[in-house]
Amino acid sequence: MIEEVALGRTDNKPSYANLPKIKVCKSKKHEGEIELCFFWDELQNKKLKLHDQIIQIDSVITTNVDQKQYCDIVQNLEKGNAKIIRFKRGKKEFDYVLN
C-alpha cells in the first residue's frame, strides 16, 4: 500500500535537479484527503505550506478519495503525467505548476 509520493519534473535538467520538489501524502487528520507533507525550500515552493490540501491534480478532483483512488492518483503522478496541482489552505485555493 502506497502512503506517500514525491513529485518533480526533471526533463532536460542537471542530475541534482532530479530530486523531488514536493511530496504528497494521505492526510492523517482528515480521512479521504491528500495533503502536502514535504517540500524543498526554494523559490518555486515559496507559497506552499505543510498540510496544504490537494483538491485537484490536472482535471482530477482529489477530495474524498478512497485507498484505490489514492493508489491510482499516485501511479499517475509517478508517471510524470501531472502538470498542475490545485491546493487549498483555509478558504484560499491556488495552483502549483510542476516543472
N, C-alpha and C positions, 0 to 999 in steps of 0.2 A: 504494500500500500504506500503510495506516494503522499507525503505530508507537506512538502515544500518544493519549489523550483526556483532556480536562478535564471535571470534573463539578461540578454545583451546582444546587440548585433555586432558582428566583427568583420564584415565584408571589407576587404582591402585595407586593413589596419595592421599596424605592427603587432608582434606577438604579445607584448604586455597589455594590449587593448583587448585580449581575449578573455580577460577576467569579467565575470558577470557584473553588471551595473546595479541591478536590483534583485531582490529575492522576494517571492510571494509565498504565503503560507495560508493554510486554513486557519480561520480565527478560532482561538481557544475560548474567547468570551462570548462570541455570537455565532451560534450554530448556523451553518449554511452560507457563511460569508467568507470571502477571501480578502486578505489584507497584506500590506507591505510589512515585511519583517526584517529587512536589511537593505541598505543602500550605501554606495560609496560616497564619501564626502567630496563631491566635485560640482562644478558649476551647473551642469545639466540637471543635477538632482537637488538643486537649491530649494525648490518649492515643496519637496517631499518631506513627510514626517512618518516616523514609525507608526504602524497600525492604521494608516490611511486605508479606507475600504476600497477595494477594487469592485466597481459596479458594472464595468463593461470592458471587453477586450475586442477591438475592432467592432464588429456588429453583434457580437455575442454578449447577451446580458448575463452577468455572473453573480447576481444576488440570489440567495436561497438555493444553492447548489447542493446536491447530494454527493456521495462519495464517487459514484460512477461519472457524474458530470464533471466533478473536480478532476478526476483522472484524465478525462477526455480533454479538458482545458489544458492541463499540464502537458499532455502529449503534443497538442497543437503548438504550445509555446516552445517546447523543446525543439521542434522542427524549425523554429525561426520564422514562422508564418505571421506572427503578430506584429503589428506596426504601431498601433495606438492603444494605450490603456487609459480608461477614464476612472479617476479616483474621486472619492467623496470623503470630505472631512467636515463633520457637522452638517451644515446646510450647503456648504460650498462644494461645487464639482469642478474638476479641471482635467485636462488631457495631458498625457505624458507620451512623447514620441520615442519609440525605441530606435536607436541608431548605433 
